[in-house]
Amino acid sequence: MSRTGAPPSKITAHSTSIICQDTDLRGDITISEGCVVHPKATILALGGAIVIEKNCVIEEGTIIVNRNTGIMSMGDNNHFMVGCRVEAISVGNWNTFQPRSTVSSNIIITDHCTFSAGTTLLPSPTLQEGEVETIPPYTVIYGVNSERRKWDGTGQSTEQNLREKHIEYLREIVPK
């Protein structure tokens, strides 16, 4: 235990991941291969551990928090843009959290979802206390009222290629 009474942090990062100085990492956090964590990002494992899988990009001002006792798993190739906040129970693969988007707890995010800039995703009001909402694949949260619609996947391969090039560029530029 530290002097403040908080348990010591246990940070595990793959040798190919890049974690910039001036990040706030607290708790039991695992960062897998190829991830890039920008300065001023905050990852807080306040309850259970956080596991961030391969090739995720976590930009400046992003806040990822796990208040639950279970492991918060973040899948492969997720992009957390400037100032977003994610407290979801788990996140699948190839999701995009645009600037200042927010996802609250009691939500499970599947694959290929997009949270547009400035949107806020709260659990459905029809859920009972303690229930969890699962966001289906290819869901887009958009607009001032954080509405939902399905994406048909058009342009998916182009977006994936662009994201792969983006992370290659970051791995080259960020260390410099």
C-alpha positions as CSV (number, residue, x, y, z in Angstrom):
1,M,0.0,0.0,0.0
2,S,1.1,3.5,-0.7
3,R,1.0,6.3,1.8
4,T,-2.3,7.4,0.6
5,G,-3.9,4.0,1.2
6,A,-4.3,3.2,-2.5
7,P,-2.9,-0.1,-3.6
8,P,0.2,0.2,-5.8
9,S,-0.2,0.3,-9.5
10,K,0.8,-2.6,-11.7
11,I,1.4,-1.4,-15.2
12,T,2.4,-4.1,-17.8
13,A,3.2,-2.9,-21.4
14,H,4.3,-4.8,-24.4
15,S,7.7,-3.8,-25.7
16,T,6.2,-2.6,-29.0
17,S,3.7,-0.3,-27.3
18,I,4.4,3.4,-26.9
19,I,3.4,5.2,-23.8
20,C,4.3,8.8,-23.6
21,Q,5.4,10.6,-20.5
22,D,2.8,12.7,-18.8
23,T,0.1,10.0,-18.8
24,D,-1.8,9.1,-15.7
25,L,-1.9,5.3,-15.3
26,R,-3.3,4.0,-12.0
27,G,-4.2,0.5,-10.9
28,D,-3.7,-2.9,-12.6
29,I,-3.3,-2.0,-16.3
30,T,-2.1,-4.2,-19.2
31,I,-1.3,-2.6,-22.6
32,S,-0.7,-5.0,-25.4
33,E,1.4,-4.9,-28.5
34,G,1.4,-1.9,-30.9
35,C,-0.7,0.4,-28.7
36,V,0.0,4.2,-28.6
37,V,-0.9,6.2,-25.5
38,H,-0.5,9.9,-26.0
39,P,0.5,12.4,-23.3
40,K,-2.2,13.6,-21.0
41,A,-4.2,10.4,-21.4
42,T,-5.7,9.0,-18.2
43,I,-6.3,5.3,-17.5
44,L,-7.7,4.4,-14.1
45,A,-8.3,0.9,-12.9
46,L,-10.1,1.9,-9.7
47,G,-12.0,-1.4,-9.3
48,G,-10.8,-4.2,-11.4
49,A,-8.0,-4.4,-14.0
50,I,-8.0,-2.9,-17.4
51,V,-6.6,-4.9,-20.4
52,I,-6.0,-2.9,-23.6
53,E,-5.5,-5.3,-26.6
54,K,-3.4,-4.8,-29.7
55,N,-3.0,-1.6,-31.8
56,C,-5.3,0.7,-29.8
57,V,-4.7,4.5,-30.0
58,I,-5.5,6.5,-26.9
59,E,-5.2,10.3,-27.6
60,E,-4.7,13.3,-25.4
61,G,-7.2,14.0,-22.8
62,T,-8.9,10.6,-23.1
63,I,-10.1,9.2,-19.8
64,I,-10.7,5.4,-19.4
65,V,-12.1,4.3,-16.0
66,N,-13.0,0.9,-14.6
67,R,-15.0,1.2,-11.4
68,N,-16.3,-2.4,-11.5
69,T,-14.6,-5.2,-9.8
70,G,-14.3,-7.3,-13.0
71,I,-11.7,-6.9,-15.7
72,M,-12.4,-4.2,-18.3
73,S,-11.4,-5.6,-21.6
74,M,-10.7,-3.3,-24.6
75,G,-10.4,-5.2,-27.9
76,D,-8.0,-4.7,-30.8
77,N,-7.7,-1.6,-33.0
78,N,-9.9,0.8,-31.0
79,H,-9.4,4.6,-31.4
80,F,-10.0,6.8,-28.5
81,M,-9.8,10.4,-29.7
82,V,-9.1,13.6,-27.9
83,G,-11.1,14.2,-24.7
84,C,-13.4,11.1,-24.9
85,R,-14.4,9.3,-21.7
86,V,-15.2,5.6,-21.6
87,E,-16.4,3.7,-18.5
88,A,-18.0,0.8,-20.4
89,I,-17.8,-2.7,-18.9
90,S,-16.0,-3.9,-22.0
91,V,-15.2,-2.7,-25.6
92,G,-14.9,-5.0,-28.6
93,N,-12.8,-4.4,-31.7
94,W,-12.5,-1.6,-34.3
95,N,-14.5,1.0,-32.4
96,T,-14.1,4.7,-32.7
97,F,-14.7,7.2,-29.9
98,Q,-14.6,10.6,-31.4
99,P,-13.6,13.8,-29.6
100,R,-15.5,14.5,-26.3
101,S,-17.8,11.5,-26.7
102,T,-18.8,9.8,-23.4
103,V,-19.8,6.2,-22.7
104,S,-21.1,5.5,-19.2
105,S,-20.8,2.3,-17.1
106,N,-23.3,-0.6,-17.4
107,I,-22.7,-0.8,-21.1
108,I,-21.0,-3.4,-23.2
109,I,-19.7,-2.2,-26.6
110,T,-19.4,-4.9,-29.3
111,D,-17.5,-4.3,-32.6
112,H,-17.3,-1.6,-35.3
113,C,-19.3,1.0,-33.3
114,T,-18.8,4.7,-33.7
115,F,-19.5,7.3,-31.0
116,S,-19.7,10.7,-32.8
117,A,-18.1,13.8,-31.4
118,G,-19.8,15.2,-28.3
119,T,-22.3,12.4,-27.9
120,T,-23.2,10.8,-24.5
121,L,-24.2,7.2,-24.3
122,L,-26.2,6.3,-21.2
123,P,-27.8,2.9,-20.5
124,S,-31.4,2.6,-21.9
125,P,-33.9,4.0,-19.4
126,T,-35.9,0.7,-19.7
127,L,-33.1,-1.2,-18.0
128,Q,-33.7,-2.4,-14.5
129,E,-31.3,-1.7,-11.7
130,G,-28.1,-3.7,-12.2
131,E,-28.9,-4.7,-15.8
132,V,-26.3,-4.2,-18.5
133,E,-27.0,-2.9,-22.0
134,T,-25.1,-4.4,-25.0
135,I,-24.6,-2.1,-28.0
136,P,-24.9,-4.2,-31.2
137,P,-22.1,-4.3,-33.8
138,Y,-22.1,-1.4,-36.4
139,T,-24.0,0.9,-34.2
140,V,-23.4,4.7,-34.7
141,I,-24.3,7.1,-31.9
142,Y,-24.7,10.6,-33.4
143,G,-26.3,14.0,-33.1
144,V,-27.1,16.4,-30.3
145,N,-29.6,13.8,-28.8
146,S,-27.1,10.9,-29.1
147,E,-29.4,9.0,-31.4
148,R,-28.6,5.5,-32.6
149,R,-28.6,3.9,-36.1
150,K,-27.0,0.9,-37.8
151,W,-24.1,1.3,-40.2
152,D,-24.1,-1.1,-43.2
153,G,-20.3,-1.5,-43.2
154,T,-19.8,0.5,-46.4
155,G,-16.2,1.6,-46.6
156,Q,-15.1,-0.6,-43.7
157,S,-12.0,-1.9,-45.4
158,T,-10.9,1.6,-46.4
159,E,-11.3,2.8,-42.8
160,Q,-9.4,-0.2,-41.5
161,N,-6.5,0.4,-43.9
162,L,-6.4,4.1,-43.0
163,R,-6.3,3.3,-39.3
164,E,-3.5,0.8,-39.8
165,K,-1.5,3.5,-41.7
166,H,-2.3,6.0,-38.9
167,I,-0.9,3.8,-36.1
168,E,2.2,3.0,-38.2
169,Y,2.8,6.8,-38.6
170,L,2.3,7.3,-34.9
171,R,4.7,4.6,-34.0
172,E,7.3,6.3,-36.1
173,I,6.6,10.0,-35.1
174,V,5.7,9.8,-31.4
175,P,9.1,8.6,-30.2
176,K,10.8,11.5,-32.0
